[in-house]
Amino acid sequence: MSSLGSVHVPLEASVPTSIPEMTAAEIIQRHSLLVRITHWITTFCFLALLVSGSEIVLSHPRFYWGETGNVLTEPLFKLPVPSSRRLVPTGYGYVLPDQNGWSRALHFQSAWLLALTGALYVISGILRRHFRRNLFPQKSDLSRQSFTRVISHHLRFAPADESDAWSYNVLQRLTYLFVIFVLFPLVIWTGLAMSPAFDSAFPATVLLLGGRQSARTIHFFVSIALVGFMLAHVVLVWLAGFWDRMRSMITGRTQERSEHEQTLAS
Amino acid sequence: MSKLSRRKLIVTGLGATAGASAIGVAARLAQKYGLVAPDHGGLYGPGETLTYASLRLLTKHSLAREFSRDQISKRPLPNEVGPFSEEFKRHQAEGFANWKLTVDGMVAKPKTFSVSQLKSYPSRSQITELVCEEGWSYVAEWNGVPLSHILDLVETNPRAKYIVYYSIEPDWWESMDLADALHPQTFLTYGMNGDDLPVGNGGPLRVRLPRQLGYKSVKFINRVTVTDDLKKFGKGLGSSSPEGGYAWYAGI
């Protein structure tokens, strides 16, 4: 990580409230067009995957560990919900209508769009130094004092710093990196591991996860983690100023930014 | 927003044109090499097409995972079947002695096989996992005759592209492409774990297509038809699954 710190302009590191050295065109923009487009396609796909994934789970709301699992084997855990299949003992006296057909079709179509969008985002993020500039923690951020400061700031429910409108703090950076480079790859991996065709071509996909049912269970928990991220993300955006943050992710501009410029200019 | 420069406009224009042509060429090639699923239309067509084309290319020669004997599930789940038709019940009462499999369509020698005839051909076995689209699964040893052996016996026309197969139960039929039909693990299955295939698991005769989900492994098979055009069957979507909202290709 030490090499990452060296790419940053030293000015940033020593004076936290100063703005990074950028050209005039970059200063006006909070989020690039590509980041905004991929953000909203991802949002749309994620919600579609969530709805369709929940529907699919209803056809078998039981989870197992290892290679195999069915209603004749002991589950790791069961969800306390009714099922869309008569065969599953749920304790509910009724069976939900089968929605798996369109759910599966929507799930895979959204997964394709999300994976392609994600690939575009990651490739361009590397080429255009989006990750280096905006998401990798700065060297000064990785000190204990810096963490303590940001965490205590959050625990006091203090209002967002002015600087938060145009830059990410260290917790945000680490969370986004975790979501982009750990959770999303893991949810795609565990999803593919459930494909008998994909497994036939690349058996390690499922073998490394300890079997098909383990893959399904991990897929479920990673999805829960992603939903948790989404909820926290929306709540924090709300606390930071919903409309300004929405505007900066839709139009690219931020109000606070221009105010900041004004104070600098004066 | 940054101002649009002429250079940006030209680059974007060229990019869009190249992209559109690439999609056009890809569609042509996909059609030519049989990478387009029969249910490629509609709202979810793009996803189905991407899934089928990419997995068909990736799984050209791959084998479904096989398991060791000690990984065989102790209680292979008989999924919901029935209520059975009168015809099936009659065969069941006769111990399936008069069960017939008819193989017809684009073949030189259409033929009808009894289960004991099928058993007289070289028997193969595979220990593979049956995976339901709902999420559950079990591992069993499946005994049967490779479908390719039967397709050889009836002298399948080289122009054939798909194999359509029917359950004796009404409105239950599927189809697979030739790559799957000639695959060494695609069986006409009559045995499980060393015994006759139980009715609950699809006996007396079931297709096994282990690189796809369980619903492609149709139970109670009594007819196989060889064809070069799936449009002639049912609503033209390839099988009864897409007619009920499920994908024709079930590799995932």
Interface residues (C-beta under 8 A of the other chain):
Chain A: A25 Q29 L33 I56 V57 S59 H60 R62 E67 T68 G69 N70 V71 L72 T73 R85 R86 L87 N100 G101 W102 R104 A105 L106 F108 Q109 S110 A111 W112 L192 M194 S195 P196 A197 F198 D199 S200 A201 F202 P203 V206 R212 Q213 R216 T251 G252
Chain B: M1 S2 L43 Y44 P46 G47 E48 L50 T51 L55 L58 T59 S62 L63 A64 R65 F67 Q71 S73 R75 L77 N79 E80 E129 V131 C132 E133 E134 G135 W136 S137 Y138 V139 P210 R211 Q212 L213 G244 G245 Y246 A247 G251 I252
